[in-house]
Protein backbone atom coordinates (compact mmCIF):
# COMPACT_ATOMS: atom_id res chain seq x y z
CA UNK A 1 0.00 0.00 0.00
CA UNK A 2 0.98 3.59 -0.63
CA UNK A 3 -0.36 6.92 0.51
CA UNK A 4 -0.96 9.20 -2.46
CA UNK A 5 -1.23 12.91 -1.73
CA UNK A 6 -2.59 15.01 -4.57
CA UNK A 7 -3.60 18.64 -4.95
CA UNK A 8 -7.34 19.00 -5.43
CA UNK A 9 -8.33 19.87 -9.01
CA UNK A 10 -11.06 22.23 -7.81
CA UNK A 11 -10.17 23.03 -4.21
CA UNK A 12 -6.39 23.26 -4.47
CA UNK A 13 -6.23 21.51 -1.09
CA UNK A 14 -4.11 18.42 -0.43
CA UNK A 15 -5.97 15.09 -0.39
CA UNK A 16 -4.47 11.78 0.72
CA UNK A 17 -5.68 8.41 -0.53
CA UNK A 18 -4.45 4.96 0.55
CA UNK A 19 -3.95 2.91 -2.62
CA UNK A 20 -2.39 -0.27 -3.94
CA UNK A 21 0.62 0.37 -6.15
CA UNK A 22 2.60 -1.64 -8.66
CA UNK A 23 6.05 -1.21 -10.16
CA UNK A 24 7.12 -0.95 -13.77
CA UNK A 25 10.88 -0.65 -13.57
CA UNK A 26 11.56 2.62 -11.77
CA UNK A 27 7.99 3.85 -12.23
CA UNK A 28 5.12 3.49 -9.78
CA UNK A 29 1.78 2.46 -11.29
CA UNK A 30 -1.65 3.25 -9.90
CA UNK A 31 -4.87 1.88 -11.35
CA UNK A 32 -7.80 4.33 -11.39
CA UNK A 33 -10.40 1.56 -11.03
CA UNK A 34 -12.50 3.27 -8.35
CA UNK A 35 -13.54 -0.26 -7.33
CA UNK A 36 -15.37 -0.74 -10.63
CA UNK A 37 -17.55 2.34 -10.32
CA UNK A 38 -18.70 4.15 -13.45
CA UNK A 39 -16.72 7.33 -12.69
CA UNK A 40 -13.00 7.90 -12.26
CA UNK A 41 -11.77 8.36 -8.68
CA UNK A 42 -11.18 11.89 -7.39
CA UNK A 43 -7.40 11.36 -7.22
CA UNK A 44 -7.37 10.72 -11.00
CA UNK A 45 -8.98 14.10 -11.72
CA UNK A 46 -6.51 15.71 -9.32
CA UNK A 47 -3.42 14.30 -11.08
CA UNK A 48 -4.77 15.29 -14.49
CA UNK A 49 -4.82 18.92 -13.34
CA UNK A 50 -1.85 18.79 -10.93
CA UNK A 51 0.48 15.92 -11.91
CA UNK A 52 3.10 16.43 -9.20
CA UNK A 53 2.24 14.30 -6.16
CA UNK A 54 3.68 12.83 -2.99
CA UNK A 55 3.75 9.06 -2.53
CA UNK A 56 4.57 7.48 0.81
CA UNK A 57 5.72 3.89 0.41
CA UNK A 58 7.06 2.17 3.48
CA UNK A 59 9.47 4.56 5.15
CA UNK A 60 10.14 6.53 1.97
CA UNK A 61 8.48 9.73 0.82
CA UNK A 62 8.62 10.33 -2.92
CA UNK A 63 7.83 13.35 -5.02
CA UNK A 64 6.63 12.07 -8.38
CA UNK A 65 5.08 13.25 -11.63
CA UNK A 66 2.04 11.50 -13.11
CA UNK A 67 1.61 10.46 -16.71
CA UNK A 68 -1.70 8.98 -17.82
CA UNK A 69 -0.78 6.10 -20.08
CA UNK A 70 -2.60 5.58 -23.36
CA UNK A 71 -3.03 3.09 -26.18
CA UNK A 72 -0.68 0.12 -26.39
CA UNK A 73 1.31 1.19 -23.33
CA UNK A 74 -1.83 1.42 -21.18
CA UNK A 75 -3.06 -1.95 -22.47
CA UNK A 76 0.30 -3.63 -21.78
CA UNK A 77 0.54 -2.22 -18.26
CA UNK A 78 -3.10 -3.04 -17.47
CA UNK A 79 -2.55 -6.64 -18.64
CA UNK A 80 0.57 -6.94 -16.46
CA UNK A 81 -1.30 -5.67 -13.41
CA UNK A 82 -4.30 -7.93 -14.13
CA UNK A 83 -1.92 -10.92 -14.23
CA UNK A 84 -1.04 -10.08 -10.59
CA UNK A 85 -4.48 -8.82 -9.54
CA UNK A 86 -7.29 -10.34 -11.67
CA UNK A 87 -9.99 -8.31 -9.92
CA UNK A 88 -9.23 -5.34 -12.15
CA UNK A 89 -10.34 -7.35 -15.20
CA UNK A 90 -13.65 -8.02 -13.44
CA UNK A 91 -14.10 -4.32 -12.77
CA UNK A 92 -13.40 -3.53 -16.43
CA UNK A 93 -15.99 -6.06 -17.64
CA UNK A 94 -18.79 -4.30 -15.80
CA UNK A 95 -18.17 -0.67 -16.77
CA UNK A 96 -18.05 1.27 -20.03
CA UNK A 97 -15.13 3.54 -19.17
CA UNK A 98 -11.57 2.38 -19.79
CA UNK A 99 -9.82 2.06 -16.43
CA UNK A 100 -6.79 4.37 -16.54
CA UNK A 101 -3.27 3.27 -15.65
CA UNK A 102 -1.28 6.18 -14.25
CA UNK A 103 2.52 5.95 -14.22
CA UNK A 104 4.55 8.04 -11.79
CA UNK A 105 8.17 8.99 -12.40
CA UNK A 106 10.04 9.65 -9.18
CA UNK A 107 11.54 13.13 -9.04
CA UNK A 108 12.87 13.03 -5.47
CA UNK A 109 13.25 10.48 -2.66
CA UNK A 110 13.27 11.35 1.03
CA UNK A 111 13.68 8.95 3.94
C-alpha positions as CSV (number, residue, x, y, z in Angstrom):
1,X,0.0,0.0,0.0
2,X,1.0,3.6,-0.6
3,X,-0.4,6.9,0.5
4,X,-1.0,9.2,-2.5
5,X,-1.2,12.9,-1.7
6,X,-2.6,15.0,-4.6
7,X,-3.6,18.6,-4.9
8,X,-7.3,19.0,-5.4
9,X,-8.3,19.9,-9.0
10,X,-11.1,22.2,-7.8
11,X,-10.2,23.0,-4.2
12,X,-6.4,23.3,-4.5
13,X,-6.2,21.5,-1.1
14,X,-4.1,18.4,-0.4
15,X,-6.0,15.1,-0.4
16,X,-4.5,11.8,0.7
17,X,-5.7,8.4,-0.5
18,X,-4.4,5.0,0.5
19,X,-4.0,2.9,-2.6
20,X,-2.4,-0.3,-3.9
21,X,0.6,0.4,-6.2
22,X,2.6,-1.6,-8.7
23,X,6.0,-1.2,-10.2
24,X,7.1,-0.9,-13.8
25,X,10.9,-0.6,-13.6
26,X,11.6,2.6,-11.8
27,X,8.0,3.9,-12.2
28,X,5.1,3.5,-9.8
29,X,1.8,2.5,-11.3
30,X,-1.7,3.2,-9.9
31,X,-4.9,1.9,-11.4
32,X,-7.8,4.3,-11.4
33,X,-10.4,1.6,-11.0
34,X,-12.5,3.3,-8.3
35,X,-13.5,-0.3,-7.3
36,X,-15.4,-0.7,-10.6
37,X,-17.6,2.3,-10.3
38,X,-18.7,4.1,-13.4
39,X,-16.7,7.3,-12.7
40,X,-13.0,7.9,-12.3
41,X,-11.8,8.4,-8.7
42,X,-11.2,11.9,-7.4
43,X,-7.4,11.4,-7.2
44,X,-7.4,10.7,-11.0
45,X,-9.0,14.1,-11.7
46,X,-6.5,15.7,-9.3
47,X,-3.4,14.3,-11.1
48,X,-4.8,15.3,-14.5
49,X,-4.8,18.9,-13.3
50,X,-1.9,18.8,-10.9
51,X,0.5,15.9,-11.9
52,X,3.1,16.4,-9.2
53,X,2.2,14.3,-6.2
54,X,3.7,12.8,-3.0
55,X,3.8,9.1,-2.5
56,X,4.6,7.5,0.8
57,X,5.7,3.9,0.4
58,X,7.1,2.2,3.5
59,X,9.5,4.6,5.2
60,X,10.1,6.5,2.0
61,X,8.5,9.7,0.8
62,X,8.6,10.3,-2.9
63,X,7.8,13.3,-5.0
64,X,6.6,12.1,-8.4
65,X,5.1,13.2,-11.6
66,X,2.0,11.5,-13.1
67,X,1.6,10.5,-16.7
68,X,-1.7,9.0,-17.8
69,X,-0.8,6.1,-20.1
70,X,-2.6,5.6,-23.4
71,X,-3.0,3.1,-26.2
72,X,-0.7,0.1,-26.4
73,X,1.3,1.2,-23.3
74,X,-1.8,1.4,-21.2
75,X,-3.1,-1.9,-22.5
76,X,0.3,-3.6,-21.8
77,X,0.5,-2.2,-18.3
78,X,-3.1,-3.0,-17.5
79,X,-2.6,-6.6,-18.6
80,X,0.6,-6.9,-16.5
81,X,-1.3,-5.7,-13.4
82,X,-4.3,-7.9,-14.1
83,X,-1.9,-10.9,-14.2
84,X,-1.0,-10.1,-10.6
85,X,-4.5,-8.8,-9.5
86,X,-7.3,-10.3,-11.7
87,X,-10.0,-8.3,-9.9
88,X,-9.2,-5.3,-12.2
89,X,-10.3,-7.3,-15.2
90,X,-13.7,-8.0,-13.4
91,X,-14.1,-4.3,-12.8
92,X,-13.4,-3.5,-16.4
93,X,-16.0,-6.1,-17.6
94,X,-18.8,-4.3,-15.8
95,X,-18.2,-0.7,-16.8
96,X,-18.0,1.3,-20.0
97,X,-15.1,3.5,-19.2
98,X,-11.6,2.4,-19.8
99,X,-9.8,2.1,-16.4
100,X,-6.8,4.4,-16.5
101,X,-3.3,3.3,-15.6
102,X,-1.3,6.2,-14.2
103,X,2.5,6.0,-14.2
104,X,4.5,8.0,-11.8
105,X,8.2,9.0,-12.4
106,X,10.0,9.6,-9.2
107,X,11.5,13.1,-9.0
108,X,12.9,13.0,-5.5
109,X,13.3,10.5,-2.7
110,X,13.3,11.4,1.0
111,X,13.7,8.9,3.9
